[in-house]
Amino acid sequence: MKNFIRLTDFTSDDIFGIFHIADDLNNGKYNDFLKGKTIVMFFPDSSIRTRITFEKGVYLLGGQTIMFPPSTLDKKEDIRDVCGYLGNWADAVIVRHNDISKLDKMAEYSDFPIINALTDVNHPCEILSDLYALSKIRNDFTKDKYLFCGKRGNIGNTWKSAADVLGLDLVQCCCEACEIDGVPVFYDINEAIVGRDVVCTDTLPAYIVDEFDECRVTKAAMDKANKGAVLNPCPPFFRGEEVSAEVIDSDYFVGYGFKKHLLTVQQAILIYCMGGAEK
């Protein structure tokens, strides 16, 4: 049994092991892996992609999901007691909660896997899925040069974690006071994008949208990236803010196709954490 809370809890071999499970899933293995098992999920109503793919993924593996809002975990009851009772019925728990320390406490008191479906500081399932998608179109995605356009936050932090684990070449483009510690930074997209192969973005908070003009990803900017470069914005993205409408409608955009892999990768994460990897 393993938890999935931070990418930095894993080695590159672990990550490629999850990718191997995803490949096996695509080849028809692991049918009914979750038959007779219950996966408890804590998700807000606003979640779309991550929730759909986890729920459908559990269903396709033969399991049952039971859904609660994240606020259920904020009651007065001590989290160790919540987990003590869940242990009678839950085979794994998937949590989307602002506070990552809540997941850490659940992991401390649980003998079932805790899987992080997003916190304020990271989003490991999302980025792992993007990396798997890249592995399907590149000979070696670890040799690509990455650009993250956006402020320091859960998406940028997780790209930094992925870079640390896999040795990726990652730089950031952002306005001042939004830098990710330890990542080389540019303040002009036209400089940042030169020589890059994979361009990623994150949603901007309203208070910095007007300051982000020099960092917005446009088609003209993408034309300055390496040949074969792709744009992979983290949804929800907003045309005219972190990305232009024109670049979303261009051939650089791979977002819709990339996200189809969320289903398989999240299934693979569940199987990996529940000790089901086939040797």
PAZAPA-4460 file (N, C-alpha, C; in steps of 0.05 Angstrom, whole numbers, plus 32768, in hexadecimal, padded with zeros to 4 digits):
% residues 279
    n_x    n_y    n_z   ca_x   ca_y   ca_z    c_x    c_y    c_z   seq   type   mol
   8011   7FE8   8000   8000   8000   8000   8012   8019   8000     1      M     A
   800B   802C   7FEE   801A   8045   7FED   8007   805C   7FEB     2      K     A
   800F   8073   7FF5   7FFF   808B   7FF1   800A   809A   7FD9     3      N     A
   7FF9   80AC   7FCE   8001   80BC   7FB7   7FFA   80D9   7FBE     4      F     A
   800D   80E7   7FCB   8008   8102   7FD5   801A   8116   7FC7     5      I     A
   8033   810F   7FC3   8046   8121   7FB6   8057   8111   7FA2     6      R     A
   805D   811D   7F8B   806D   8110   7F77   8089   810B   7F83     7      L     A
   8092   811C   7F94   80AD   811A   7FA0   80AF   8102   7FB3     8      T     A
   8099   80F5   7FB9   809A   80DD   7FCA   80A3   80C5   7FB9     9      D     A
   80A5   80C9   7F9F   80AB   80B2   7F8D   80C5   80B7   7F7E    10      F     A
   80D0   80A1   7F73   80E7   80A2   7F62   80DE   80A2   7F45    11      T     A
   80F1   80A7   7F33   80EA   80A5   7F17   80E1   8089   7F10    12      S     A
   80EE   8075   7F1C   80E6   8059   7F17   80C9   8054   7F1F    13      D     A
   80C1   8060   7F36   80A5   805E   7F3F   8092   8069   7F2A    14      D     A
   8099   8081   7F20   8087   808F   7F0D   8085   807E   7EF3    15      I     A
   809C   8074   7EEA   809A   8063   7ED1   808C   8049   7ED7    16      F     A
   808C   8040   7EF0   807D   8028   7EF7   805F   802D   7EF5    17      G     A
   8056   8045   7EFD   803A   804D   7EF9   8033   804F   7EDC    18      I     A
   8045   805A   7ECC   8041   805B   7EAF   803E   803F   7EA3    19      F     A
   804E   802C   7EAD   804C   8010   7EA3   8031   8004   7EA9    20      H     A
   8026   800A   7EC1   800B   8001   7EC8   7FF7   800D   7EB5    21      I     A
   7FFA   8027   7EAF   7FE8   8034   7E9C   7FE9   8027   7E81    22      A     A
   8001   8020   7E78   8003   8012   7E5E   7FF5   7FF7   7E5F    23      D     A
   7FF8   7FE9   7E76   7FEB   7FCF   7E79   7FCD   7FD2   7E79    24      D     A
   7FC3   7FE8   7E85   7FA6   7FED   7E85   7F9C   7FF1   7E68    25      L     A
   7FAC   8000   7E59   7FA5   8004   7E3C   7FA5   7FEA   7E2C    26      N     A
   7FB3   7FD6   7E36   7FB5   7FBC   7E29   7FA1   7FA8   7E35    27      N     A
   7F8F   7FB2   7E46   7F79   7FA0   7E4F   7F7F   7F92   7E69    28      G     A
   7F94   7F98   7E77   7F9A   7F8B   7E90   7F8B   7F99   7EA7    29      K     A
   7F8B   7F8C   7EBE   7F7F   7F96   7ED7   7F61   7F98   7ED6    30      Y     A
   7F54   7F89   7EC4   7F37   7F88   7EC4   7F2D   7F7F   7EE0    31      N     A
   7F19   7F8D   7EEB   7F0D   7F87   7F04   7F20   7F88   7F1C    32      D     A
   7F36   7F98   7F19   7F49   7F9A   7F2F   7F3B   7FA4   7F48    33      F     A
   7F27   7FB6   7F45   7F1A   7FC1   7F5D   7EFF   7FB3   7F63    34      L     A
   7EFA   7F9C   7F57   7EE1   7F8F   7F5C   7EDE   7F89   7F7A    35      K     A
   7EC7   7F92   7F85   7EC1   7F8E   7FA1   7ECF   7FA2   7FB3    36      G     A
   7EDC   7FB6   7FA8   7EEA   7FCA   7FB8   7EDC   7FE5   7FB7    37      K     A
   7EDF   7FF4   7FCC   7ED3   800E   7FCF   7EE7   8024   7FD1    38      T     A
   7EE5   8038   7FBF   7EF7   804F   7FBF   7EE7   8067   7FC9    39      I     A
   7EEF   8073   7FE0   7EE1   808A   7FEB   7EEE   80A3   7FDF    40      V     A
   7EDE   80B6   7FD6   7EE9   80CE   7FC9   7EDE   80E7   7FD6    41      M     A
   7EF0   80FA   7FDA   7EE8   8114   7FE5   7EEE   8129   7FD0    42      F     A
   7ED8   8133   7FC3   7EDB   8146   7FAD   7EC6   815C   7FAF    43      F     A
   7ECE   8174   7FA8   7EBA   818A   7FA6   7EA9   8187   7F8D    44      P     A
   7E92   8194   7F8D   7E81   8193   7F75   7E8E   819F   7F5D    45      D     A
   7EA1   81B2   7F61   7EAD   81C0   7F4A   7EC0   81AF   7F3A    46      S     A
   7EC9   8199   7F45   7EDD   8188   7F37   7ECF   817B   7F1F    47      S     A
   7EDD   817C   7F08   7ED2   816F   7EF0   7EE4   8158   7EE6    48      I     A
   7EFB   815F   7EDB   7F0C   814B   7ECE   7F17   8136   7EE1    49      R     A
   7F22   813F   7EF7   7F2E   812C   7F0A   7F19   811A   7F16    50      T     A
   7F02   8125   7F1D   7EED   8115   7F29   7EE1   8101   7F15    51      R     A
   7EDB   810A   7EFD   7ECF   80F8   7EE9   7EE2   80E1   7EE4    52      I     A
   7EFC   80E7   7EE0   7F0E   80D1   7ED8   7F14   80BE   7EEF    53      T     A
   7F14   80C8   7F08   7F17   80B5   7F1F   7EFE   80A4   7F22    54      F     A
   7EE7   80B0   7F20   7ECE   80A1   7F24   7ECB   808C   7F0D    55      E     A
   7ECF   8095   7EF5   7ECD   8082   7EDE   7EE2   806D   7EE0    56      K     A
   7EFA   8075   7EE8   7F10   8062   7EEA   7F0A   804C   7EFE    57      G     A
   7F00   8053   7F15   7EF9   803F   7F29   7EE3   802D   7F1E    58      V     A
   7ECF   8038   7F11   7EB9   8029   7F06   7EC3   8014   7EF2    59      Y     A
   7ED5   801D   7EE0   7EDF   800C   7ECB   7EF0   7FF5   7ED6    60      L     A
   7EFB   7FF9   7EEE   7F0A   7FE4   7EFB   7EF9   7FD2   7F0D    61      L     A
   7EDF   7FD8   7F0D   7ECC   7FC7   7F1C   7EC7   7FCF   7F38    62      G     A
   7ED0   7FE7   7F40   7ECD   7FF0   7F5B   7EB5   8003   7F5F    63      G     A
   7EB2   800A   7F79   7E9C   801C   7F81   7EA8   8035   7F8C    64      Q     A
   7E9C   804C   7F86   7EA5   8066   7F92   7E8E   8070   7FA4    65      T     A
   7E97   807C   7FBA   7E84   808B   7FCC   7E8F   80A7   7FCF    66      I     A
   7E7F   80BB   7FCA   7E88   80D6   7FC8   7E7F   80E7   7FE0    67      M     A
   7E92   80F8   7FEA   7E8C   810B   7FFE   7E99   8126   7FF6    68      F     A
   7E8E   813D   8000   7E9C   8156   7FFC   7EB4   8158   800E    69      P     A
   7EC9   8167   8006   7EE1   8169   8016   7EDC   8175   8032    70      P     A
   7EC7   8185   8034   7EC0   8191   804E   7EBA   817C   8063    71      S     A
   7EB3   8164   805B   7EAE   814E   806D   7EC6   8148   807F    72      T     A
   7EDE   814E   8074   7EF6   8148   8083   7EFD   815F   8096    73      L     A
   7EEE   8174   8096   7EF4   818B   80A7   7EE2   818D   80C0    74      D     A
   7ED4   8177   80C5   7EC3   8176   80DC   7ED4   8175   80F6    75      K     A
   7EC7   8178   810C   7ED5   8178   8126   7EE2   815C   812C    76      K     A
   7ED7   8147   8121   7EE1   812C   8126   7EFE   812A   811E    77      E     A
   7F0E   811E   812F   7F2B   811B   8129   7F2F   810A   8111    78      D     A
   7F41   8112   80FF   7F45   8104   80E6   7F4E   80E7   80EB    79      I     A
   7F5C   80E2   8101   7F64   80C6   8106   7F4D   80B4   810C    80      R     A
   7F38   80C0   8117   7F1F   80B0   811B   7F10   80AC   8101    81      D     A
   7F0F   80C0   80F1   7F03   80BD   80D6   7F10   80A6   80C7    82      V     A
   7F2A   80A6   80C7   7F39   8092   80B8   7F36   8076   80C6    83      C     A
   7F34   8076   80E0   7F30   805D   80EE   7F16   804F   80E5    84      G     A
   7F01   805E   80E2   7EE8   8053   80D9   7EE9   804C   80BB    85      Y     A
   7EF5   805E   80AB   7EF6   8059   808E   7F05   803F   8088    86      L     A
   7F18   8039   8099   7F27   8020   8095   7F16   8007   8095    87      G     A
   7EFE   8008   80A0   7EED   7FF1   809F   7EE1   7FEC   8084    88      N     A
   7EDF   8001   8073   7ED0   7FFE   805A   7EDF   8008   8041    89      W     A
   7EF1   801B   8045   7EFF   8027   802D   7F18   8017   8026    90      A     A
   7F1C   8013   800C   7F34   8006   8002   7F49   801B   7FF9    91      D     A
   7F40   8033   7FF4   7F51   804A   7FED   7F40   8063   7FF0    92      A     A
   7F4E   807A   7FF4   7F40   8093   7FF7   7F4D   80A7   7FE4    93      V     A
   7F3D   80B5   7FD4   7F47   80CA   7FC2   7F3D   80E5   7FCD    94      I     A
   7F4F   80F8   7FD0   7F48   8111   7FDE   7F50   8129   7FCE    95      V     A
   7F3D   813B   7FC9   7F43   8156   7FBF   7F3C   8169   7FD6    96      R     A
   7F51   8175   7FE2   7F4E   8186   7FF9   7F63   819B   7FF8    97      H     A
   7F5D   81B4   8000   7F70   81CA   7FFE   7F89   81C4   800E    98      N     A
   7F87   81B8   8025   7F9C   81B5   8038   7FAA   819A   8036    99      D     A
   7FC3   819A   802C   7FD1   8181   8029   7FD7   8173   8043   100      I     A
   7FD8   8183   8059   7FDE   8177   8073   7FC7   8164   807B   101      S     A
   7FAF   816A   8071   7F98   8158   8077   7F9D   813C   806B   102      K     A
   7FA8   813C   8052   7FAF   8122   8046   7FC5   8114   8054   103      L     A
   7FD9   8124   805D   7FEF   8118   806C   7FE5   810A   8086   104      D     A
   7FD2   8117   8094   7FC7   810C   80AC   7FB7   80F3   80A6   105      K     A
   7FA8   80F4   8091   7F99   80DC   8089   7FAC   80C4   8083   106      M     A
   7FC2   80CA   8075   7FD5   80B5   806F   7FE2   80AA   8088   107      A     A
   7FE6   80BB   809C   7FF3   80B2   80B5   7FE1   809E   80C4   108      E     A
   7FC7   80A2   80C1   7FB4   8092   80D1   7FA5   807D   80C1   109      Y     A
   7FAD   8078   80A8   7F9F   8066   8096   7FB0   804E   808E   110      S     A
   7FA3   8037   808B   7FB0   8020   8080   7FA6   801B   8063   111      D     A
   7F9B   802F   8057   7F92   802E   803B   7F9F   8046   802D   112      F     A
   7FA2   8045   8012   7FAF   805B   8004   7F9F   8075   8005   113      P     A
   7FAE   808B   8008   7FA2   80A6   8005   7FAE   80B2   7FEC   114      I     A
   7F9C   80BA   7FDA   7FA4   80C5   7FBF   7F9C   80E2   7FBD   115      I     A
   7FAF   80F3   7FB6   7FAB   810F   7FB5   7FA0   8117   7F9A   116      N     A
   7F87   8121   7F9A   7F7A   812A   7F81   7F7C   8148   7F7D   117      A     A
   7F8A   8156   7F8D   7F91   8173   7F8B   7F91   817F   7FA7   118      L     A
   7FA5   818F   7FAC   7FA6   81A1   7FC4   7FAE   81BC   7FBB   119      T     A
   7FB0   81CF   7FCE   7FB8   81EA   7FC7   7FD5   81EB   7FBE   120      D     A
   7FE5   81D6   7FC5   8002   81D8   7FBF   800B   81C4   7FAA   121      V     A
   7FFA   81B2   7FA2   8002   819F   7F8C   7FEA   8191   7F7F   122      N     A
   7FF0   8184   7F69   7FDC   8175   7F5A   7FEA   815E   7F4B   123      H     A
   7FF3   814A   7F5A   8004   8136   7F4E   7FF7   8124   7F39   124      P     A
   7FDE   811E   7F3B   7FD1   810D   7F27   7FD0   811B   7F0C   125      C     A
   7FCA   8135   7F0C   7FC8   8144   7EF4   7FE2   8145   7EE4   126      E     A
   7FF8   814B   7EF3   8011   814E   7EE5   801C   8132   7EDD   127      I     A
   8017   811E   7EED   8020   8103   7EE5   8012   80FA   7ECB   128      L     A
   7FF9   8101   7EC9   7FEA   80FB   7EB0   7FF5   810A   7E98   129      S     A
   7FFD   8123   7E9C   8009   8132   7E86   8023   8126   7E7D   130      D     A
   8033   811D   7E91   804D   8110   7E8A   8049   80F6   7E7B   131      L     A
   8035   80E7   7E83   802E   80CE   7E75   8026   80D4   7E58   132      Y     A
   8015   80E9   7E55   800D   80F1   7E3A   8025   80F8   7E29   133      A     A
   8038   8107   7E35   8050   810E   7E26   8060   80F5   7E1E   134      L     A
   8060   80E1   7E30   806F   80C9   7E2A   8064   80BA   7E11   135      S     A
   804B   80C0   7E0A   803F   80B3   7DF3   8046   80C1   7DD9   136      K     A
   8050   80DA   7DDA   8056   80E8   7DC2   8074   80EF   7DBF   137      I     A
   8084   80E9   7DD3   80A0   80EF   7DD2   80B0   80D5   7DD5   138      R     A
   80C8   80D4   7DC9   80DA   80BE   7DCD   80E4   80BD   7DE9   139      N     A
   80EA   80D5   7DF5   80F2   80D7   7E10   80EA   80F3   7E1B   140      D     A
   80D3   80F3   7E28   80C9   810D   7E31   80DA   811A   7E47   141      F     A
   80EC   810A   7E53   80FD   8116   7E68   8113   8127   7E5C   142      T     A
   8117   8125   7E42   812B   8136   7E35   811F   8150   7E2A   143      K     A
   8105   8153   7E2A   80F8   816B   7E21   80FF   8182   7E34   144      D     A
   80FC   819A   7E2A   8100   81B2   7E3B   80E5   81BF   7E40   145      K     A
   80DF   81C3   7E5A   80C4   81CB   7E63   80C3   81E8   7E6B   146      Y     A
   80AD   81F5   7E65   80A7   8210   7E6E   808C   8210   7E7C   147      L     A
   808C   821A   7E95   8073   821E   7EA3   806D   823C   7EA4   148      F     A
   8055   8243   7E9A   804C   825F   7E9A   8036   8262   7EAF   149      C     A
   803B   8270   7EC4   8027   8273   7ED9   8035   827A   7EF3   150      G     A
   8024   827F   7F07   802F   8286   7F22   8035   826D   7F32   151      K     A
   8045   8271   7F47   804A   825C   7F5A   802F   8252   7F65   152      R     A
   802A   8238   7F65   8011   822D   7F6F   8012   820F   7F6C   153      G     A
   7FFB   8202   7F6E   7FFB   81E5   7F6E   8005   81D8   7F54   154      N     A
   7FFE   81E4   7F3D   8007   81D9   7F23   8025   81DE   7F1F   155      I     A
   802D   81F7   7F23   804A   81FD   7F20   805B   81ED   7F33   156      G     A
   8052   81EB   7F4C   8061   81DC   7F60   8064   81BF   7F58   157      N     A
   804F   81B3   7F4B   8051   8197   7F44   8062   8193   7F2B   158      T     A
   8062   81A6   7F19   8076   81A4   7F03   8092   81A5   7F0E   159      W     A
   8097   81B6   7F22   80B1   81B7   7F2F   80B8   819C   7F3C   160      K     A
   80A4   818F   7F49   80A9   8175   7F55   80B0   8160   7F40   161      S     A
   80A1   8161   7F2A   80A6   814E   7F14   80C2   8152   7F09   162      A     A
   80CA   816C   7F06   80E5   8172   7EFC   80FA   8167   7F10   163      A     A
   80F5   8169   7F2A   8108   8160   7F3D   810B   8141   7F3C   164      D     A
   80F5   8133   7F39   80F5   8116   7F39   8100   810B   7F1F   165      V     A
   80F9   8117   7F09   8100   810C   7EEF   8117   811A   7EE1   166      L     A
   8122   812F   7EEE   8138   813D   7EE2   8131   814E   7ECA   167      G     A
   8118   8159   7ECA   810F   8169   7EB3   811C   8185   7EB3   168      L     A
   8120   8190   7E9B   8129   81AB   7E98   8110   81BD   7E98   169      D     A
   810C   81CC   7EAE   80F4   81DB   7EB2   80FB   81F8   7EB7   170      L     A
   80EE   820B   7EA9   80F0   8227   7EB0   80D4   8232   7EB2   171      V     A
   80D2   824A   7EBE   80B8   8257   7EC3   80B7   8272   7EB5   172      Q     A
   809F   827A   7EAC   8099   8295   7EA3   8082   82A0   7EB4   173      C     A
   8087   82B7   7EC1   8072   82C2   7ED2   8078   82DF   7ED7   174      C     A
   8064   82ED   7EE3   8069   8308   7EEC   8077   8308   7F07   175      C     A
   8081   831E   7F10   8090   831F   7F29   807F   8317   7F41   176      E     A
   808D   830A   7F55   8081   8301   7F6E   8071   82E8   7F6A   177      A     A
   8074   82DB   7F53   8065   82C2   7F4E   8078   82AA   7F49   178      C     A
   8092   82AE   7F4F   80A6   829B   7F48   80A5   8281   7F5A   179      E     A
   80AC   826B   7F4E   80AE   8251   7F5C   80CB   824F   7F65   180      I     A
   80CF   824A   7F7F   80EA   8248   7F89   80FA   8232   7F7B   181      D     A
   8112   8238   7F73   8123   8224   7F67   811F   821F   7F49   182      G     A
   810E   822F   7F3C   8109   822C   7F1F   8113   8245   7F11   183      V     A
   8123   8243   7EFC   812C   825A   7EED   8113   8269   7EE2   184      P     A
   8114   8283   7EE3   80FC   8292   7EDC   8101   82A7   7EC6   185      V     A
   80ED   82AB   7EB5   80ED   82C0   7EA1   80D4   82D1   7EA6   186      F     A
   80D5   82EA   7E9D   80BE   82FC   7EA0   80B2   8305   7E85   187      Y     A
   80BB   82F8   7E70   80B2   82FE   7E55   80AF   82E4   7E46   188      D     A
   8097   82DE   7E3C   8092   82C4   7E2F   80A4   82C1   7E16   189      I     A
   80AA   82D7   7E08   80B9   82D5   7DF0   80D6   82CD   7DF5   190      N     A
   80E0   82D2   7E0D   80FB   82C8   7E15   80F9   82AC   7E20   191      E     A
   80E5   82A7   7E31   80E2   828E   7E3F   80DE   8276   7E2D   192      A     A
   80D0   827B   7E17   80C6   8264   7E07   80DB   825A   7DF3   193      I     A
   80EF   8269   7DEE   8104   8261   7DDB   8112   8248   7DE4   194      V     A
   8112   8234   7DD3   8120   821B   7DDA   810F   8207   7DEB   195      G     A
   80F6   820D   7DEF   80E5   81FC   7E00   80D4   81E9   7DEE   196      R     A
   80CE   81D2   7DF9   80BF   81BD   7DEB   80A3   81B9   7DF6   197      D     A
   809F   81BD   7E0F   8085   81B9   7E1C   807E   81D2   7E2C   198      V     A
   8068   81DE   7E26   805F   81F7   7E33   8046   81F1   7E43   199      V     A
   8047   81F6   7E5D   8031   81F0   7E70   8028   820A   7E7C   200      C     A
   800F   820C   7E83   8004   8224   7E90   7FF3   821C   7EA8   201      T     A
   7FEB   8231   7EB7   7FD7   822D   7ECD   7FC5   8245   7ECC   202      D     A
   7FAD   8241   7ED7   7F99   8256   7EDA   7FA5   826D   7EEA   203      T     A
   7F9F   8286   7EE3   7FA9   829D   7EF1   7F94   82A7   7F05   204      L     A
   7F9C   82AE   7F1D   7F89   82BC   7F2F   7F83   82D8   7F23   205      P     A
   7F6B   82E2   7F29   7F63   82FB   7F1C   7F75   8312   7F21   206      A     A
   7F83   8312   7F39   7F92   8329   7F40   7FAC   832C   7F30   207      Y     A
   7FB4   8318   7F21   7FCD   831B   7F11   7FC8   8319   7EF3   208      I     A
   7FAF   8316   7EEB   7FAA   8313   7ECE   7FB6   832A   7EBE   209      V     A
   7FB1   8342   7EC8   7FBB   835A   7EB9   7FD9   835C   7EB9   210      D     A
   7FE6   8350   7ECD   8003   8351   7ECE   8010   833B   7EBD   211      E     A
   8000   832A   7EB1   800B   8312   7EA4   800E   8316   7E86   212      F     A
   8009   832E   7E7C   8009   8332   7E5F   8023   8329   7E52   213      D     A
   803A   832E   7E5F   8053   8327   7E53   8059   8309   7E54   214      E     A
   8048   82FA   7E62   804D   82DE   7E66   8038   82CC   7E59   215      C     A
   8024   82D8   7E4D   800E   82C9   7E40   8019   82B9   7E29   216      R     A
   8010   82A0   7E27   8018   828F   7E11   8006   8294   7DF9   217      V     A
   8013   829D   7DE3   8005   82A3   7DCA   8010   8291   7DB4   218      T     A
   8003   8291   7D9E   800D   8281   7D87   8027   828C   7D7D   219      K     A
   802A   82A6   7D7D   8043   82B2   7D75   805A   82AA   7D87   220      A     A
   8054   82A7   7DA1   8069   829E   7DB4   806F   8281   7DAF   221      A     A
   805B   8270   7DAB   8060   8253   7DA6   8070   824F   7D8D   222      M     A
   806D   8261   7D7A   807D   825F   7D61   809B   8262   7D67   223      D     A
   80A2   826C   7D7E   80BF   8270   7D85   80C9   8258   7D95   224      K     A
   80B8   8245   7D9C   80C1   822D   7DAA   80CE   821A   7D97   225      A     A
   80D8   8204   7DA1   80E4   81EF   7D90   80D0   81E3   7D7D   226      N     A
   80DA   81D9   7D67   80C8   81CB   7D54   80BB   81B3   7D63   227      K     A
   80A1   81B0   7D5E   8092   819A   7D6B   8089   81A0   7D88   228      G     A
   808D   81BA   7D90   8084   81C1   7DAB   8066   81BF   7DAE   229      A     A
   805E   81B9   7DC8   8041   81B7   7DCD   803A   81C9   7DE4   230      V     A
   8020   81D1   7DE4   8015   81E2   7DF9   8001   81D1   7E09   231      L     A
   8006   81CE   7E23   7FF5   81BD   7E34   7FEC   81CE   7E4C   232      N     A
   7FD7   81DE   7E48   7FCE   81EF   7E5F   7FBE   81DE   7E73   233      P     A
   7FC2   81E4   7E8C   7FB2   81D6   7EA1   7F96   81E1   7EA1   234      C     A
   7F82   81D0   7E9E   7F66   81DB   7EA0   7F5E   81E0   7EBD   235      P     A
   7F4C   81F2   7EC1   7F3F   8203   7EAD   7F52   8219   7EA4   236      P     A
   7F54   821D   7E8A   7F63   8233   7E7F   7F50   8248   7E74   237      F     A
   7F59   8260   7E71   7F48   8276   7E68   7F55   8285   7E51   238      F     A
   7F48   8283   7E3A   7F52   8291   7E22   7F53   82AF   7E28   239      R     A
   7F6A   82BB   7E21   7F6E   82D7   7E25   7F7B   82DE   7E40   240      G     A
   7F7F   82C9   7E50   7F8D   82CE   7E6A   7FA9   82C1   7E69   241      E     A
   7FAC   82A8   7E72   7FC7   829C   7E71   7FCE   8292   7E55   242      E     A
   7FB9   828E   7E44   7FBD   8285   7E29   7FAB   8296   7E16   243      V     A
   7FB4   8299   7DFE   7FA3   82A8   7DEA   7F8F   8294   7DDE   244      S     A
   7F79   829F   7DD4   7F65   828E   7DC6   7F71   8281   7DAE   245      A     A
   7F82   8290   7DA0   7F8E   8286   7D87   7F9F   826E   7D8C   246      E     A
   7FAF   826E   7DA1   7FC1   8258   7DA6   7FB2   823E   7DAE   247      V     A
   7F9B   8242   7DBC   7F8B   822B   7DC3   7F7F   821E   7DAA   248      I     A
   7F79   822E   7D96   7F6E   8224   7D7D   7F83   821A   7D6A   249      D     A
   7F9C   821B   7D72   7FB2   8214   7D60   7FBA   81F6   7D64   250      S     A
   7FCC   81ED   7D53   7FD6   81D1   7D54   7FE8   81CD   7D6C   251      D     A
   7FF1   81E2   7D79   8003   81DF   7D90   7FF4   81D3   7DA8   252      Y     A
   7FDA   81D9   7DAA   7FCA   81D1   7DC1   7FC5   81B3   7DC1   253      F     A
   7FCC   81A6   7DD7   7FC8   8189   7DD9   7FB6   8182   7DF2   254      V     A
   7FAA   8196   7DFE   7F9D   8192   7E17   7F87   817D   7E18   255      G     A
   7F74   817E   7E05   7F5E   816A   7E06   7F69   814E   7E04   256      Y     A
   7F7A   8149   7DF1   7F85   812E   7DED   7F95   8125   7E04   257      G     A
   7FA5   8137   7E10   7FB5   812F   7E27   7FA4   8126   7E3F   258      F     A
   7F8E   8134   7E43   7F7F   812E   7E5C   7F70   8113   7E5A   259      K     A
   7F6E   8107   7E42   7F61   80ED   7E41   7F70   80D9   7E52   260      K     A
   7F8A   80DE   7E56   7F9B   80CB   7E65   7F97   80CD   7E83   261      H     A
   7F88   80E2   7E8C   7F82   80E3   7EA9   7F75   80CA   7EB3   262      L     A
   7F62   80BF   7EA3   7F53   80A7   7EAB   7F66   8090   7EB0   263      L     A
   7F77   808A   7E9D   7F89   8073   7EA0   7F9E   8077   7EB5   264      T     A
   7FAA   808F   7EB6   7FBF   8094   7EC9   7FB4   8093   7EE6   265      V     A
   7F9D   809E   7EEA   7F91   809D   7F05   7F89   8080   7F0D   266      Q     A
   7F80   8070   7EFA   7F7D   8054   7F00   7F97   8047   7F07   267      Q     A
   7FAC   804E   7EF8   7FC7   8042   7EFE   7FD1   804A   7F19   268      A     A
   7FCC   8063   7F21   7FD4   806C   7F3C   7FC6   805C   7F51   269      I     A
   7FAC   8057   7F4E   7F9D   8047   7F61   7FA8   802B   7F63   270      L     A
   7FAD   801E   7F4C   7FB8   8003   7F4B   7FD3   8002   7F58   271      I     A
   7FE4   8016   7F52   7FFF   8017   7F5E   7FFE   801A   7F7C   272      Y     A
   7FED   802C   7F85   7FEC   8031   7FA2   7FDF   801A   7FB1   273      C     A
   7FCF   800B   7FA4   7FC2   7FF4   7FB1   7FD2   7FDA   7FAD   274      M     A
   7FEA   7FDD   7FA3   7FFC   7FC6   7FA2   7FF6   7FB2   7F8C   275      G     A
   7FE9   7FBB   7F76   7FE0   7FA9   7F62   7FF1   7FA7   7F49   276      G     A
   8009   7FB3   7F49   8019   7FB2   7F31   8021   7F96   7F2A   277      A     A
   801D   7F8F   7F11   8024   7F74   7F08   8042   7F73   7F01   278      E     A
   804F   7F5F   7F0A   806D   7F5D   7F06   8072   7F52   7EEB   279      K     A
***
